[in-house]
Amino acid sequence: MLKFCCFLSKRGLSIPLLIIVAVCLFLLGMHISVSENSQTIPSPVFSKTSGFFDDPFDLSISTRSDLTIHYTMDSTDPTMDSPIYTEPISVTDLSSEPNLYANNPQISVDYFSYSKRHGYALPESPVDKCTVVRAAAFDSEGNRSDIVTASYFIGYQNRPQYDGYGIISLVSDPSGLFGDDNGIFVIGRLGKDFFKNRLMNKEKTAAYLKEHPDTPLDGSVSVCGIGMEEAFIYNYSQSGSDWERETNATFFDEWQLPLVSTDIGLRIRGNNSRNFPQKSMALFQRDLYSDSRFYYPYLQSSVKDTVAISGGADDMYTNVRDKFCSKLFSSLNFGNMEFSAPIYVFLDGEFWGTYLMSEKQNAEYIQRHYNVDANNVLVVKNGELSDGSESAFNELYGEFRDFLRERDFTTEETYKDFCKMVDIDSLLDYYAARLYVDEGNDWPKSNVAIWRTVKTDKQVYADGKWRFLNFDNNSELLSYSIDADALGRILEKGEGDEEEVAEDWAAGRGYKMKKFERLLFYELMKNQHFRSDFLARFTEIADTVYDPDNAISILDSVAEEMRYPIVIGYSRWYGDRCSFNDFDSKIEEMRTFLRERRQYILPAVQKACS
């Protein structure tokens, strides 16, 4: 490099420019050196890949002679401080060993003695496990290869409960899942700090803590009657890329054969259900983790981007409602997610329960189901931009909102103009289907999603009209809401200001409680033409889709598929507190709803539309 700079100097290059050139060449050399170094450190090779094995075995790991292999068996990332591989590792069934992560009470506030919501209980005995081995090769300077991860299930031929079901093993460094500072599954530092600040800001509790300085502030005990609540800020309530964890995911088919093993991104998903011990998750395929793409198993839809795996959320006792509604609504004119057969999930080597995999309703979902370009799609969820460009959201959704604010919906002209903006068949089907099974408290002020193309073209669905997407049906068909007048509640709560601003005292920040989704239907019901159309379509859907023979037949097929695996999951989250009888009684409540709902909701809709 010195000779090259001298050559440039003789060509008349100034000293400052020579210095800049020298620095650039130096940095480029460093980059090339690092890149070549990382590329020349091969990942270690395991003698056996992830899988199910009848008997224990010795695992050999190999690499180049000038490299050193470090490995772990507790799911942590291997470092130079990890054990050095010197001889084959004995891989055995660890199911009888104490739980490392499953018995962590910091996974949910619902585990605390003063809460005890839904009857959750920590496992009273060791849960089933797979043996996780992770290894990496290091050179003499401490440079590391990519980490290799394998999940071994030993002796599962004697556990028939897993036969015939897909299995996912998710492995990520435990500090990013369960650690106090960065763990996405736990209350964590955010929750503890918020709880402590709340206590110190109250005179009574501050005085108590001063007199009792040894009082634990991790939420495990209440202080002067104040405990952690579901509305607090916790690690697991956070979202965004900072709370996504690189994770090795290995997918097995129903015959326990490995399908795919790769690195993905893992996040917690959901709203209030993030508080539950059995949290739902989202899996992301990104170039950041792997150059290759694969179709997620268990789904017939060709999904290669993002999926959700749900533990049931508010439907934790059956995990039936979402899939049932998806199948029930399959013939209607709005978007529905596909749900997989039940699958079992192991997290960092420990059994984590029964889940369903489903699509994520993003631009790629619209492209798959409606044959439009994903780059030309705008998705709005709960009044916020979900997918697409912000400029298109501000313009097109703003135009839609302005239309509802400013136009007189009692006129035929307004209704005709509205039908040019919205696929009216999609709207009619969506509201009719959901009003039949929903009580009207949560939906439609939330859990509403719409989409449209930004630009129009000759494709059938690229006409620029808003269409509806259905999701989150896990709190419907409730026995106590069988006589609920959901439409009456919407019309009553549609009055007043479009938005109410409430202060979320627990989170310490303001939030807007959107009433726009209620306002939409409220305004439409002012129009006689719409009321006539809606009553006709609602009655037709009540007579066909919700015909008890049809609906109960679909419910029974989904319940039969879920009954055995969901009860296996009960033991993980409830101990012996739930059984097949509990599952069967919940399903019978849904059957009763479907038999008797019509006599309450149809007269209410007829009255509102008259």
N, C-alpha and C positions, 0 to 999 in steps of 0.2 A: 504493500500500500504506500510506503514511503517513496519508492521509486516512481510509482504512478503520480504522486503529488509533485515530485520534482519535475517530472515530464510536463505536467500541467503548468508549473511555474515558468518553465522555459517558454511555454506558449503564451505567456503574458497574463495568466490568471492572477488576480489580486490575492493578497494574504487572507483577508476575511473570507473570500470565496473558497480558498484552499482549505481553511479550517472547517467550513460547512461541509465541503466534499468529504473531508477526512472523517468527520463525525458520522455522516450518512453511511459511508463505507463500513465503518466500525460497527454501527448498529445493524446493518444488513448482514455483516458477517456473523454477528451474534445470533440473529434470527435464523440464518441458515444452519448454524451450528446446533441451536436448540431443536429446530425442526428435524434435522437429520438424526439427532440423538434420540428424540422421541420415537421416530420411525424405526430406528434400529433396535429398539428394545421390544422384542416380541412378547406377547402375552404368554403366560405359562399354559401348558396343556395338561388337562385332567385325563386320567385313564378311563374314567366313566363320566358320561354326561348326565344331566338331571334326569331323574326317572323314579320309577317304583321298583323296589327290589325285595324279594322274599326274605333274604338273609343279609346279615351284616357283611361288610367286605372291607378290604384295605384299599385306600385310594392313593394312587401314585400321581405325583405332579412333576412335570419335567420342563426344563428350559435350557438355554445355552449355558455352557460350563462357566463362563465369566460373569454370570448373573446370579443373584441370590433371591430365593423365593421366600416371601413372608406371607403368612396366611392367618385367617381368623375363623372361628366357629361360633361367634356370637352376633353375626351380621354386620359388625363394624368394618369400615374400610381398612384394608391392610396398610400399615405404615412400616417404617424401618424399626419401630419399637415392637411390632407384632412378632409372634413366634417365627423362628426360621424353620423352613421345611428341611428336614434331614433324612426322614424315613417315611414310608407309607403311613397315612393317617387312617385310624380305625373309624369307620362310619357305621354307627349303630342307631337303633331306635332310641330317641331321647324323650319319648312321650311320658315316661315315668319320672323324668327330672323336674325339679321345681320350675314354675313359670317365671320367665325373665321379664315379660312385658304384660301379659294378660291380667295380672293381678295389681296393676298400677291404678290406685284409686283416683289419681289426678287426670284420668282420661275423661271424666265427666263429673259435673256437680251433682248429678243424679245418684251418684254412689254415696254421697255423704248422708250420715244418719238422720239429719234433720230434713232431708229432701225425700229420698226414697220414692221418686216418681216412677210409675210404670212397673214397680217391683224388680228393678234391676238388682243383680247381686254379683259380686266378684266370684270367680270360679273357686269352688271349695276343694278342688283337687287338680292335679296337673291336667292340662289340656293336651290333645293330640298334637304331635309335632313332626316336622321334617327337619333333617339335619342340613344346615346351611354351611357350605364351605366357600370362602372367598380367598383369593390369592392374587398376588401381583409380583412381578419380577423387578428387581432393583439393580442398578449398576453401582460401581464403587463410589460414584459421586452423588448417589441418592436419587438419581432420576428413575422414575417409575413407569412401568408399562400400564396398559389398561388393566382394570380389575376384572378377573374372571369369577363368576358366581355360579354355583350349582346348588340345586335343592334335591335332596335324596329322601324319599319316603320308604322307610324300612318296615317290613312286616305288615303291610296294609292288606294283604290277602286274607287276614283274619279280622278285618273291619269292613263288613259288607255294607255299612251305611254310606260308604264312599263310592260304591260300585254304581256305574251308570250315570255319573254326574261329572261335569267339567270341573277342573280344579285350577286355581291360579295361586302361584307362590310369588308374593311381592317381597323384595328384599331391599332395604335401604339402611344406611347408617343410622342406628338407633338415636343418636343425638339429634338428628333432624326430624325424627318422628316423636320421640318421647322426652327429649332433653328440655330442661327448664327454659333455656334461652331461646331455642329455635324449634322445639318440637311442635309439629303441626297437629298432633293428636291429643295434646294435653292442655290443661288450664294454663300452665306455664307462668313465666315471669310477668307477662302482661296482666293475667288474672290476679295474681298475688299482689302486684303493685296497686292495681285498681282497688282491690278489696282493702288493702292496708290504708290507702288514701281516704277511702270512704269512712273507715272507722275513725281515723285521726281527725276527720273534719266534723265529727259529731262530739259534742262536749261529754256526753255520758260515756260513750265507748272509749274516748281518748283518756278519760280519767281512769276507767277500768284497766286499760292497758298499762297505764303508768303504775298502777298498784300491782298488776300481775304481768310483769315484763316477759315471763316465760310462755305466755299464751301463744300457741301456734297461729300463724297468720296465713296458712296455706289453704284455708277454707274447710279444713277437716272438722272444725268445731265452730259453732256460731258464737258470737260475742254479744252479750246483752240482747239476745234474740235476733241479731242480725247475722245472716249467713250469705254465702255466695248464691246468686240467683242466675237463671238462664239468660237474663238480659245484660249481663256484664260483658266487658271486653275480656276475651281470652285469647290464648294463642290459636286455638282451633276455630275461633270466629273470624280470623283474618283471611284475606283473599289476595289474589294477585301473584305475580311471578316471584316475589320475595318469599312466598309461602308455598312454593312448588319444590318438590324434592326428587332428585335423580334416583331412580328405582330400577332394579332389575326385575323384570316380569317374565315368568315362565308359565306358559299355558299348556294344560294337559286336556286331552279329550276324555270322553266318557268311558273309554277303555284304558285310561290312565297312561296313554302314550303321549310323549312330549310333542307339541305342535310348533311352538315358537318360544325362543328365549332371547330377550333383547332389553336394552335400557330405554326407559320412558320417563316422562314426568308424572308425578303424583301430587294431587291436591285434595284437600277436604272440600266437599261441596254441600249445598243445602242452605237453608236459612235457620230456623229454630232447631231443626234436627241435628245441627252440628253439636248441640249440647248432649245428645244421646250417646251412650257408650259405643253402640254399634253405628259408626259414622259412615255415611255414603262418601264415595270417592270419585274423582275424575282422573282418567288416564290420558296422557297426551303423547303422541308421536311427534318428535321434533328432530331437526337436523343437529341440534345441540347435543343430543344423546346418541343418535345413530343415523348413519347415512342411508340405511335401508328402510323400506316401508313394508308393512304387511297388513293383510285384512284381518281384523279382529275375529277370532273364532267365536262360536256360539251365536252369531247373528247371521241371518240370511242376507241382509243388506251389506253391500261392499263398503265397509267403513275402514278408512285408513288414517284417520286424523285423531278424533277424540271420542271417548265413550265414558259413560257413567256406570258405576257399579253401586247399586243401592241396597241397603239393608232394610228398606221398608219405610223409613222415616216415621210419619205418624201412624202408619199401618204396620208397626213392628211385630204385631202378634200373628199376622198372616202373610204379609207382603204379596197380597193378591190383587188389591184394588187397581193399582196402576196398569198391570198387565190385562186384567179383565176389561177395564174401560178402553184400553187400546184395541183389543179384539172386538169389543162391542161396537165401537165407533168406526170400524175399518171401512164401512161403505159410505161414510158421510164426507162432506166436502170441506174438510179441514185437515191439517197435518197431525198425524199421530206417530209416536215413537214406537219402534220395534223393541220388544223385550225378549231376552233370551230365556232358555230353560234355567232352572235354578242351578247355581254353581257354588262351590265351596272356596273360600279364600283363606290362605295362610299368610300371615304377616310376620316378617322376620322369624320365620320358622314355627310360629304358633297358630293354631286353629283360631280363625277370627270370625267364623260364622257363615251363614247362608246369604247369598246375594243374587240379584238379577243384574245382568248387563243390559244397557240400553244405549240408543243413539243420543247424540247431543244435537239439539235443533239450532244449528248454525248455518252459515252460507253453504257449506259443503252438503249438509243435509238437504237444503233446498235444491241444490244441483242434482243430487241423486234422485229425489222424488218428483221433481217438477221439470227436469231437463232444461234448466236455465243456467247460464254462466254464473258461477259463484262470485266472480268479481263484479257482477252486476246486481248484487242482492243487498237489500237493507233489511235487517231484523231488529225489531224493537220489542223489548221485554219489560213489562211493568213500567212503561213510560220512559225507559232508558235505552240508549243505544246498546245493542247486544252484539251485532256484527254488521260490518259495512263502514262506510266513510262518515266521519263526523259532519262534514259539509252537507252530504246528502240527507243525513238525519235532521240537521237544523232546518234545511229547506223543505223537505218533503213531509216530515212528521210535523214540523211547525205549521205547514200549510193545512194539514189535516186537523190539527188542534184549533187553528183559527176558524176553520169552517164550522166546527161544532160550537165555538163561542159566538160566532157572529150571525149565523143563518137562522131563519125561522123555520123550524121543522114541521110546523103545522101546514105548510104549503106543499103542493104537489111538485112545484118547480125545484124546491130544495131537495126533496126526496129523489127526484130524477138525477140531479147533480151529484147527490151522495152516491147513487148507484154507479156513477161513472168513476168514482174514486175507490169504491169498495166492491169486492166480489160479494154481492148480496146473498148468493146461495151459501157461500162459506160462512157468512155472519149468521144467517138464519139457522143453519145446521149446528154451528158451534154453540150459540146461546140456547137453542132448544135442548141439545144433548146435555149440557152442563146444568141448566136449570132443573132438569128432571132429577138429578142425583145430588145437587149441592144445596146446602142450607142458606147460602148467600152472605155469610159473615166474612170469610177470608176472600173467596172469589166473588165478584170480579174486581175488587179493589187491588188485588195482586194476582199473580199467577195467570197473567194474560200476555200473550205474545202474538205479534202480527208481523207480516213480511210483505215486501213487494220488490219488483225490479226497479232499479234506478232509471234505466233507459228502456224504451220499448222497442220491440222488434217483432218478427213474424211468429215467434214461438207462442204457443197457446197461452202459457202462463207468464209471458214477458210483456203483459199489457199495461203494467204500471198500476194495477189495482192492489189494494191491501187485502191480504188473506190471513186467516187465523191458524194458529198452531195450538194444539192441546197438550198440556203437560200438568203434572202434579195433581193426580186424582187420588192420592193416598189418604185423604181425610173425607171421602164421600161415602155414600150408602150407610150413613150412621143411623143406628136404631133410634136414637133420641130425636133425629131430625126428619122422621118419616112424614110428619105433617107440616114441615116447615114451608112457609110461603117465601121462597127465595126471590121470586120476582117482586113481591111486595116490599121486601127489604131493599132491593136495588132501587126501586122507584122512590121509596122513602128517603134513602140515604143519598140519592142522586141530587136532591135539592140543596140549595145553598151554594157556597163558593166552590169553584172548581178544585181548589187545593186548600188543604188545611195544613198549617205548619205547626208541628208539635215538637216539644223538646224531649229528646230521649235522655232522661236524667242518668240512666245507667251507663250509657256509652259516652256521655258528656259532650254530645254533639247534636246539632239540630238535624232533623230529617223531614222530608216532605212526604206526607201521606197522600198519595195521588188519588184523586177522585175522578180523573179523566175517564178511566175505564168504566166507572159507574155512569158518568155523565153521558157517554156514548149511547148506551141503551136507554137511558132516561130520556134523552132528546128524541130518539127514534120512536119511542112509544107515544109521542105527541102526534104522530102522523097516522091518519086513519088507514092509508094504503099499506104502510108497514105493519100496523097492528093486524090487518086482515091477512097479509102474507105470513106473518109470524104465527098466528093462531092456526092457520091451515098447515104449516110445516110442522109445528109442534105436535099437533094432533096426529099427523102422519107418522112422525117418529115415535110417539107414544104407542101407536097401534102396531108398529112393525119392529123397530129396534128394541123397544122396551116391552114388547109382548112378553109376559112372564115366562112362557115356554121357551122362547128364544133366549132371553137374557139369562135365565137360570141354567139353561143348558151350557152356555158359555162359561158362566161362573163355576159350575161344577167341574168342567174340564180343567180350568185353571187351578181350582182348589185341589183336585186330585193330583195334579202335577206338583203342587207346592207342599202338600200335607206332610209327607215324610221328611223331606230335607229341612223344612222350616222347624219342625219339632226337634230335629237333630241340633239345629242352631239354638233352640231354647236352652239346652243344657249349658251352652257357652255363656249366655247372658242372664238367665234366670235360675239356674240350678234346677232343682226339682219342683219349682213353683208353677211351671206350665207343662201341659201334657197334650196328647191328642184330643182329649175332651175339650180343652180350652180352644184349640183350633176349630174343632167341629162346631162349637157353640157360636163362635164368631161368624163362621160361614152361614150358619142357620139364621143369624140376625140379618145378614145381607139378603138371603132368600126372602125373608119376611118383608124387607124393605121393597124388593122388586115386585112382590105380590100385591102389596098394599099401597104403594106410593101413588099410583094413578088416581085413586079416589080423592086425594088431597090436592095434588099439584095441578091436575087438569082443570078443575073448577076455578082454581085461583088464576090460572092463565086466561081462562075464558072470561072471567070477571074483569081482569085488567085490560083485556083487548076489546071489551064491549064498549 
